[in-house]
């Protein structure tokens, strides 16, 4: 095997290990709210605006689970009701029931919350909203709400 071939093989192996490591440890990484994907579990930040979200495996203690990620269609920054209206239309009703497996009114143990762009983010082109589920009692959970696999309402 020539030097060029060995270098190419070594590069492919290194890239594969790095990429595989990212996928393997993604649940433990910290990232921005816009990095969340449907099904990601995380620790809900205590600050109103946040630059970092700590991902967690859904089987370990966490208090947030992303279940809708979408973009709001609006020309100007939604000041009063814009984000709430979008959340009501896109995150409650069928979206909640499709993800959790039960209607929102039957799961009094779950609150719906969301991350929305800041005004600065909006001016920079950010239109993404992430709706997430969180326990109403503020406690950490060690399961996913997906498909009704979470603890039922008591």
TORTORKOL-950539 format. One record per atom (N, C-alpha, C, CB): x, y, z; residue number from 1. Coordinates in nm, 2 decimals. Glycine has a CB too. Layout:
N
     east    north       up   seq
        X        Y        Z   NUM
...
This chain:
154
     east    north       up   seq
     0.09    -0.12     0.00     1
     0.00     0.00     0.00     1
     0.09     0.12     0.00     1
    -0.10     0.00     0.12     1
     0.06     0.22    -0.09     2
     0.14     0.34    -0.10     2
     0.12     0.44     0.01     2
     0.12     0.40    -0.24     2
     0.20     0.53     0.02     3
     0.19     0.64     0.12     3
     0.06     0.71     0.11     3
     0.31     0.74     0.12     3
     0.02     0.75    -0.01     4
    -0.11     0.82    -0.04     4
    -0.23     0.74     0.01     4
    -0.12     0.86    -0.18     4
    -0.23     0.61    -0.03     5
    -0.34     0.53     0.01     5
    -0.35     0.51     0.16     5
    -0.32     0.39    -0.05     5
    -0.24     0.49     0.23     6
    -0.24     0.48     0.38     6
    -0.29     0.61     0.44     6
    -0.09     0.45     0.43     6
    -0.25     0.73     0.39     7
    -0.29     0.85     0.44     7
    -0.44     0.87     0.42     7
    -0.22     0.97     0.37     7
    -0.49     0.83     0.30     8
    -0.64     0.84     0.28     8
    -0.71     0.75     0.37     8
    -0.67     0.80     0.13     8
    -0.67     0.62     0.39     9
    -0.73     0.53     0.48     9
    -0.73     0.58     0.62     9
    -0.66     0.39     0.48     9
    -0.62     0.64     0.67    10
    -0.61     0.69     0.80    10
    -0.70     0.81     0.82    10
    -0.46     0.74     0.83    10
    -0.72     0.89     0.72    11
    -0.81     1.01     0.72    11
    -0.95     0.96     0.73    11
    -0.79     1.10     0.60    11
    -0.99     0.86     0.65    12
    -1.13     0.80     0.66    12
    -1.15     0.74     0.79    12
    -1.14     0.70     0.55    12
    -1.06     0.67     0.85    13
    -1.08     0.61     0.98    13
    -1.10     0.72     1.09    13
    -0.96     0.52     1.02    13
    -1.01     0.82     1.09    14
    -1.02     0.93     1.19    14
    -1.16     1.00     1.17    14
    -0.91     1.03     1.17    14
    -1.20     1.03     1.05    15
    -1.33     1.10     1.03    15
    -1.44     1.01     1.08    15
    -1.35     1.14     0.88    15
    -1.43     0.88     1.05    16
    -1.54     0.79     1.10    16
    -1.54     0.78     1.25    16
    -1.51     0.65     1.04    16
    -1.43     0.78     1.32    17
    -1.43     0.77     1.46    17
    -1.49     0.90     1.52    17
    -1.28     0.75     1.51    17
    -1.45     1.02     1.47    18
    -1.50     1.14     1.52    18
    -1.65     1.15     1.50    18
    -1.43     1.26     1.45    18
    -1.70     1.12     1.38    19
    -1.84     1.12     1.35    19
    -1.92     1.02     1.43    19
    -1.86     1.09     1.20    19
    -1.87     0.90     1.45    20
    -1.93     0.80     1.53    20
    -1.93     0.84     1.68    20
    -1.86     0.67     1.52    20
    -1.83     0.91     1.72    21
    -1.82     0.96     1.86    21
    -1.93     1.07     1.89    21
    -1.69     1.01     1.90    21
    -1.95     1.15     1.79    22
    -2.05     1.26     1.80    22
    -2.19     1.19     1.81    22
    -2.05     1.35     1.68    22
    -2.22     1.10     1.73    23
    -2.35     1.03     1.74    23
    -2.36     0.96     1.87    23
    -2.37     0.94     1.62    23
    -2.26     0.89     1.91    24
    -2.26     0.81     2.04    24
    -2.28     0.90     2.16    24
    -2.13     0.73     2.05    24
    -2.22     1.02     2.16    25
    -2.22     1.11     2.28    25
    -2.31     1.23     2.26    25
    -2.09     1.15     2.32    25
    -2.39     1.24     2.15    26
    -2.47     1.35     2.13    26
    -2.57     1.38     2.24    26
    -2.56     1.33     2.00    26
    -2.62     1.28     2.31    27
    -2.71     1.29     2.42    27
    -2.65     1.36     2.54    27
    -2.77     1.16     2.46    27
    -2.52     1.37     2.54    28
    -2.45     1.43     2.66    28
    -2.39     1.57     2.62    28
    -2.35     1.34     2.71    28
    -2.41     1.61     2.50    29
    -2.35     1.74     2.46    29
    -2.43     1.86     2.50    29
    -2.33     1.74     2.30    29
    -2.37     1.97     2.50    30
    -2.43     2.10     2.52    30
    -2.44     2.17     2.39    30
    -2.36     2.18     2.63    30
    -2.55     2.23     2.36    31
    -2.57     2.30     2.24    31
    -2.67     2.41     2.25    31
    -2.60     2.20     2.13    31
    -2.70     2.48     2.14    32
    -2.80     2.58     2.13    32
    -2.94     2.52     2.12    32
    -2.77     2.68     2.02    32
    -3.04     2.60     2.16    33
    -3.18     2.56     2.15    33
    -3.21     2.52     2.00    33
    -3.28     2.67     2.19    33
    -3.15     2.59     1.91    34
    -3.18     2.55     1.77    34
    -3.12     2.42     1.72    34
    -3.14     2.67     1.68    34
    -3.03     2.36     1.81    35
    -2.97     2.23     1.78    35
    -3.06     2.12     1.82    35
    -2.84     2.22     1.84    35
    -3.17     2.15     1.90    36
    -3.26     2.04     1.94    36
    -3.33     1.98     1.83    36
    -3.35     2.09     2.05    36
    -3.35     1.85     1.83    37
    -3.43     1.78     1.73    37
    -3.55     1.71     1.80    37
    -3.35     1.68     1.65    37
    -3.65     1.67     1.73    38
    -3.76     1.60     1.79    38
    -3.71     1.48     1.86    38
    -3.87     1.57     1.68    38
    -3.76     1.46     1.98    39
    -3.72     1.34     2.06    39
    -3.60     1.37     2.15    39
    -3.68     1.23     1.97    39
    -3.53     1.48     2.14    40
    -3.41     1.51     2.23    40
    -3.46     1.54     2.37    40
    -3.33     1.63     2.17    40
    -3.40     1.49     2.46    41
    -3.42     1.52     2.61    41
    -3.31     1.61     2.65    41
    -3.44     1.39     2.69    41
    -3.34     1.70     2.75    42
    -3.25     1.80     2.79    42
    -3.29     1.86     2.92    42
    -3.23     1.91     2.68    42
    -3.20     1.93     2.98    43
    -3.22     2.01     3.10    43
    -3.28     2.14     3.06    43
    -3.10     2.02     3.20    43
    -3.39     2.18     3.11    44
    -3.45     2.31     3.08    44
    -3.37     2.42     3.15    44
    -3.60     2.32     3.13    44
    -3.32     2.51     3.07    45
    -3.23     2.62     3.14    45
    -3.31     2.71     3.23    45
    -3.16     2.70     3.03    45
    -3.25     2.76     3.33    46
    -3.32     2.84     3.43    46
    -3.33     2.99     3.38    46
    -3.25     2.84     3.56    46
    -3.25     3.03     3.29    47
    -3.25     3.17     3.24    47
    -3.36     3.18     3.13    47
    -3.12     3.21     3.18    47
    -3.42     3.30     3.12    48
    -3.52     3.32     3.02    48
    -3.46     3.31     2.88    48
    -3.59     3.46     3.04    48
    -3.35     3.37     2.85    49
    -3.28     3.36     2.73    49
    -3.15     3.27     2.75    49
    -3.24     3.49     2.66    49
    -3.13     3.18     2.66    50
    -3.02     3.09     2.69    50
    -2.93     3.07     2.56    50
    -3.07     2.96     2.74    50
    -2.80     3.05     2.59    51
    -2.71     3.03     2.48    51
    -2.68     2.88     2.47    51
    -2.59     3.11     2.49    51
    -2.71     2.80     2.58    52
    -2.67     2.66     2.58    52
    -2.77     2.58     2.65    52
    -2.54     2.65     2.66    52
    -2.80     2.46     2.58    53
    -2.89     2.36     2.63    53
    -2.81     2.23     2.66    53
    -3.01     2.33     2.53    53
    -2.82     2.17     2.78    54
    -2.75     2.05     2.81    54
    -2.84     1.93     2.77    54
    -2.72     2.04     2.96    54
    -2.80     1.86     2.67    55
    -2.87     1.74     2.63    55
    -2.85     1.63     2.73    55
    -2.82     1.69     2.49    55
    -2.95     1.54     2.74    56
    -2.94     1.42     2.83    56
    -3.00     1.30     2.76    56
    -3.01     1.45     2.97    56
    -2.96     1.18     2.79    57
    -3.03     1.07     2.74    57
    -3.17     1.07     2.81    57
    -2.95     0.93     2.77    57
    -3.27     1.02     2.74    58
    -3.41     1.03     2.80    58
    -3.42     0.93     2.91    58
    -3.51     0.99     2.69    58
    -3.33     0.84     2.93    59
    -3.34     0.74     3.04    59
    -3.27     0.80     3.16    59
    -3.27     0.61     3.00    59
    -3.21     0.91     3.15    60
    -3.14     0.98     3.27    60
    -3.22     1.10     3.31    60
    -2.99     1.01     3.24    60
    -3.20     1.15     3.43    61
    -3.28     1.27     3.48    61
    -3.27     1.39     3.38    61
    -3.22     1.31     3.62    61
    -3.39     1.44     3.35    62
    -3.40     1.56     3.26    62
    -3.54     1.62     3.29    62
    -3.38     1.52     3.11    62
    -3.56     1.74     3.24    63
    -3.70     1.80     3.26    63
    -3.75     1.86     3.13    63
    -3.69     1.90     3.37    63
    -3.69     1.83     3.01    64
    -3.74     1.88     2.89    64
    -3.73     1.78     2.78    64
    -3.67     2.01     2.85    64
    -3.83     1.77     2.69    65
    -3.82     1.68     2.57    65
    -3.88     1.75     2.45    65
    -3.90     1.55     2.60    65
    -3.80     1.78     2.35    66
    -3.84     1.84     2.23    66
    -3.94     1.75     2.15    66
    -3.72     1.88     2.14    66
    -4.05     1.81     2.10    67
    -4.15     1.73     2.03    67
    -4.20     1.79     1.90    67
    -4.26     1.69     2.11    67
    -4.18     1.92     1.88    68
    -4.21     1.99     1.76    68
    -4.10     2.09     1.73    68
    -4.35     2.06     1.77    68
    -4.05     2.09     1.61    69
    -3.95     2.19     1.57    69
    -4.00     2.24     1.43    69
    -3.80     2.13     1.55    69
    -4.02     2.37     1.43    70
    -4.07     2.43     1.30    70
    -4.03     2.58     1.29    70
    -4.22     2.42     1.30    70
    -4.07     2.64     1.18    71
    -4.04     2.78     1.15    71
    -4.17     2.86     1.15    71
    -3.96     2.79     1.02    71
    -4.16     2.98     1.21    72
    -4.28     3.07     1.21    72
    -4.27     3.15     1.08    72
    -4.28     3.15     1.34    72
    -4.38     3.17     1.02    73
    -4.39     3.25     0.90    73
    -4.44     3.39     0.94    73
    -4.48     3.19     0.78    73
    -4.36     3.49     0.95    74
    -4.40     3.62     0.98    74
    -4.30     3.72     0.93    74
    -4.42     3.64     1.14    74
    -4.35     3.84     0.89    75
    -4.26     3.94     0.83    75
    -4.18     4.01     0.94    75
    -4.33     4.03     0.74    75
    -4.26     4.04     1.05    76
    -4.20     4.12     1.16    76
    -4.20     4.03     1.29    76
    -4.27     4.25     1.18    76
    -4.11     4.07     1.38    77
    -4.10     4.00     1.51    77
    -4.23     4.00     1.58    77
    -3.99     4.07     1.60    77
    -4.28     3.88     1.62    78
    -4.41     3.87     1.69    78
    -4.40     3.92     1.83    78
    -4.46     3.72     1.69    78
    -4.45     4.04     1.86    79
    -4.43     4.10     1.98    79
    -4.53     4.05     2.09    79
    -4.45     4.25     1.97    79
    -4.65     4.04     2.07    80
    -4.75     4.01     2.17    80
    -4.79     3.86     2.17    80
    -4.87     4.10     2.17    80
    -4.87     3.82     2.07    81
    -4.93     3.69     2.07    81
    -4.87     3.60     1.96    81
    -5.08     3.70     2.05    81
    -4.79     3.65     1.87    82
    -4.74     3.57     1.76    82
    -4.68     3.44     1.79    82
    -4.64     3.65     1.69    82
    -4.59     3.43     1.89    83
    -4.53     3.30     1.92    83
    -4.64     3.21     1.98    83
    -4.41     3.32     2.01    83
    -4.71     3.26     2.08    84
    -4.82     3.18     2.14    84
    -4.92     3.13     2.05    84
    -4.89     3.26     2.25    84
    -4.96     3.21     1.95    85
    -5.06     3.16     1.85    85
    -5.00     3.05     1.77    85
    -5.10     3.28     1.76    85
    -4.87     3.06     1.73    86
    -4.80     2.96     1.65    86
    -4.80     2.83     1.73    86
    -4.66     3.00     1.61    86
    -4.76     2.84     1.86    87
    -4.75     2.72     1.95    87
    -4.89     2.66     1.96    87
    -4.69     2.76     2.09    87
    -4.99     2.73     1.98    88
    -5.12     2.68     1.99    88
    -5.16     2.60     1.87    88
    -5.23     2.79     2.02    88
    -5.13     2.66     1.75    89
    -5.17     2.59     1.63    89
    -5.08     2.47     1.59    89
    -5.16     2.70     1.51    89
    -4.96     2.48     1.63    90
    -4.86     2.37     1.58    90
    -4.82     2.27     1.69    90
    -4.75     2.44     1.52    90
    -4.84     2.30     1.81    91
    -4.78     2.22     1.92    91
    -4.89     2.15     2.00    91
    -4.69     2.30     2.01    91
    -5.01     2.21     2.01    92
    -5.11     2.14     2.09    92
    -5.20     2.06     1.99    92
    -5.20     2.25     2.16    92
    -5.30     2.00     2.04    93
    -5.39     1.92     1.96    93
    -5.33     1.80     1.90    93
    -5.45     2.01     1.85    93
    -5.33     1.79     1.77    94
    -5.29     1.67     1.70    94
    -5.14     1.64     1.72    94
    -5.32     1.67     1.56    94
    -5.06     1.75     1.72    95
    -4.91     1.73     1.74    95
    -4.88     1.67     1.87    95
    -4.84     1.87     1.72    95
    -4.94     1.72     1.98    96
    -4.92     1.66     2.11    96
    -4.97     1.52     2.12    96
    -5.00     1.75     2.22    96
    -5.09     1.49     2.07    97
    -5.14     1.36     2.07    97
    -5.06     1.26     1.99    97
    -5.29     1.36     2.02    97
    -5.01     1.30     1.87    98
    -4.93     1.22     1.79    98
    -4.80     1.18     1.86    98
    -4.90     1.29     1.66    98
    -4.74     1.27     1.93    99
    -4.62     1.24     2.00    99
    -4.64     1.16     2.13    99
    -4.54     1.37     2.03    99
    -4.73     1.21     2.21   100
    -4.75     1.15     2.34   100
    -4.84     1.02     2.34   100
    -4.81     1.25     2.44   100
    -4.93     1.02     2.25   101
    -5.02     0.91     2.24   101
    -5.15     0.93     2.31   101
    -4.96     0.79     2.29   101
    -5.17     1.05     2.37   102
    -5.29     1.08     2.44   102
    -5.32     1.23     2.42   102
    -5.28     1.05     2.59   102
    -5.45     1.27     2.43   103
    -5.48     1.42     2.41   103
    -5.42     1.50     2.53   103
    -5.63     1.44     2.41   103
    -5.39     1.62     2.50   104
    -5.33     1.71     2.59   104
    -5.41     1.72     2.72   104
    -5.30     1.85     2.53   104
    -5.54     1.72     2.71   105
    -5.63     1.74     2.82   105
    -5.63     1.62     2.91   105
    -5.77     1.77     2.78   105
    -5.58     1.50     2.87   106
    -5.57     1.38     2.95   106
    -5.43     1.37     3.02   106
    -5.59     1.26     2.87   106
    -5.34     1.46     2.99   107
    -5.21     1.46     3.05   107
    -5.18     1.58     3.13   107
    -5.10     1.44     2.94   107
    -5.25     1.59     3.25   108
    -5.23     1.70     3.34   108
    -5.09     1.71     3.40   108
    -5.34     1.70     3.44   108
    -5.02     1.60     3.39   109
    -4.88     1.60     3.44   109
    -4.78     1.66     3.35   109
    -4.84     1.45     3.47   109
    -4.82     1.70     3.23   110
    -4.73     1.76     3.13   110
    -4.76     1.90     3.10   110
    -4.73     1.67     3.00   110
    -4.66     1.99     3.10   111
    -4.67     2.12     3.05   111
    -4.61     2.13     2.91   111
    -4.61     2.23     3.15   111
    -4.66     2.22     2.83   112
    -4.60     2.25     2.70   112
    -4.53     2.39     2.71   112
    -4.70     2.25     2.59   112
    -4.41     2.39     2.67   113
    -4.33     2.52     2.67   113
    -4.26     2.53     2.53   113
    -4.23     2.53     2.79   113
    -4.19     2.64     2.51   114
    -4.12     2.65     2.38   114
    -4.01     2.75     2.39   114
    -4.22     2.70     2.27   114
    -3.91     2.73     2.29   115
    -3.80     2.82     2.27   115
    -3.84     2.89     2.14   115
    -3.66     2.74     2.26   115
    -3.82     3.02     2.14   116
    -3.85     3.11     2.02   116
    -3.73     3.20     2.00   116
    -3.98     3.19     2.04   116
    -3.71     3.25     1.88   117
    -3.60     3.34     1.86   117
    -3.61     3.47     1.94   117
    -3.60     3.38     1.71   117
    -3.49     3.52     1.98   118
    -3.49     3.66     2.04   118
    -3.50     3.76     1.93   118
    -3.35     3.68     2.12   118
    -3.52     3.88     1.96   119
    -3.53     3.99     1.86   119
    -3.40     3.99     1.78   119
    -3.56     4.12     1.93   119
    -3.29     3.98     1.84   120
    -3.16     3.98     1.77   120
    -3.15     3.86     1.68   120
    -3.04     3.98     1.87   120
    -3.19     3.75     1.73   121
    -3.19     3.63     1.64   121
    -3.28     3.64     1.52   121
    -3.23     3.50     1.72   121
    -3.40     3.70     1.55   122
    -3.50     3.72     1.44   122
    -3.44     3.81     1.33   122
    -3.63     3.79     1.50   122
    -3.37     3.92     1.38   123
    -3.31     4.01     1.28   123
    -3.20     3.94     1.20   123
    -3.26     4.13     1.35   123
    -3.14     3.84     1.26   124
    -3.04     3.76     1.19   124
    -3.09     3.65     1.11   124
    -2.94     3.70     1.29   124
    -3.23     3.63     1.10   125
    -3.29     3.53     1.02   125
    -3.34     3.41     1.09   125
    -3.19     3.49     0.92   125
    -3.33     3.40     1.22   126
    -3.38     3.29     1.30   126
    -3.53     3.29     1.30   126
    -3.32     3.28     1.44   126
    -3.60     3.18     1.26   127
    -3.74     3.17     1.27   127
    -3.79     3.04     1.33   127
    -3.80     3.18     1.13   127
    -3.69     2.97     1.39   128
    -3.72     2.84     1.44   128
    -3.78     2.84     1.58   128
    -3.60     2.75     1.45   128
    -3.89     2.77     1.60   129
    -3.95     2.75     1.73   129
    -3.94     2.60     1.77   129
    -4.10     2.80     1.73   129
    -3.91     2.57     1.89   130
    -3.90     2.43     1.94   130
    -4.00     2.42     2.06   130
    -3.76     2.39     1.98   130
    -4.10     2.34     2.04   131
    -4.19     2.31     2.15   131
    -4.14     2.19     2.23   131
    -4.34     2.28     2.10   131
    -4.15     2.20     2.36   132
    -4.10     2.09     2.44   132
    -4.20     2.06     2.55   132
    -3.96     2.12     2.50   132
    -4.19     1.94     2.60   133
    -4.27     1.89     2.71   133
    -4.19     1.89     2.84   133
    -4.32     1.74     2.69   133
    -4.25     1.93     2.95   134
    -4.19     1.93     3.08   134
    -4.29     1.89     3.19   134
    -4.13     2.08     3.10   134
    -4.24     1.83     3.29   135
    -4.33     1.78     3.40   135
    -4.39     1.91     3.47   135
    -4.26     1.69     3.50   135
    -4.52     1.90     3.50   136
    -4.59     2.01     3.57   136
    -4.54     2.03     3.71   136
    -4.74     1.99     3.57   136
    -4.49     1.93     3.77   137
    -4.44     1.94     3.91   137
    -4.30     1.99     3.92   137
    -4.45     1.81     3.98   137
    -4.23     2.01     3.81   138
    -4.10     2.07     3.81   138
    -3.99     1.96     3.84   138
    -4.09     2.18     3.90   138
    -4.03     1.84     3.86   139
    -3.93     1.73     3.89   139
    -3.86     1.68     3.77   139
    -4.00     1.62     3.97   139
    -3.75     1.62     3.78   140
    -3.68     1.55     3.67   140
    -3.74     1.42     3.65   140
    -3.52     1.54     3.70   140
    -3.74     1.37     3.52   141
    -3.80     1.24     3.49   141
    -3.69     1.16     3.42   141
    -3.92     1.25     3.40   141
    -3.71     1.03     3.42   142
    -3.61     0.94     3.36   142
    -3.67     0.85     3.25   142
    -3.54     0.85     3.46   142
    -3.76     0.91     3.17   143
    -3.83     0.84     3.06   143
    -3.86     0.94     2.96   143
    -3.95     0.76     3.11   143
    -3.91     0.89     2.84   144
    -3.95     0.97     2.73   144
    -4.10     0.98     2.73   144
    -3.90     0.92     2.60   144
    -4.16     1.09     2.69   145
    -4.31     1.10     2.68   145
    -4.35     1.04     2.54   145
    -4.35     1.25     2.69   145
    -4.26     1.01     2.45   146
    -4.29     0.97     2.32   146
    -4.38     0.84     2.32   146
    -4.17     0.95     2.23   146
    -4.49     0.85     2.24   147
    -4.57     0.73     2.22   147
    -4.64     0.67     2.35   147
    -4.49     0.62     2.16   147
    -4.66     0.76     2.45   148
    -4.72     0.71     2.57   148
    -4.63     0.63     2.66   148
    -4.84     0.63     2.54   148
    -4.49     0.64     2.63   149
    -4.40     0.56     2.71   149
    -4.37     0.62     2.84   149
    -4.27     0.53     2.63   149
    -4.41     0.75     2.86   150
    -4.39     0.82     2.99   150
    -4.49     0.78     3.09   150
    -4.39     0.97     2.97   150
    -4.47     0.81     3.21   151
    -4.56     0.78     3.32   151
    -4.69     0.84     3.29   151
    -4.50     0.83     3.46   151
    -4.80     0.77     3.31   152
    -4.94     0.83     3.29   152
    -4.97     0.93     3.40   152
    -5.04     0.72     3.28   152
    -5.07     1.01     3.36   153
    -5.12     1.11     3.46   153
    -5.18     1.03     3.58   153
    -5.23     1.20     3.40   153
    -5.16     1.09     3.70   154
    -5.22     1.02     3.81   154
    -5.35     1.07     3.85   154
    -5.13     1.03     3.93   154
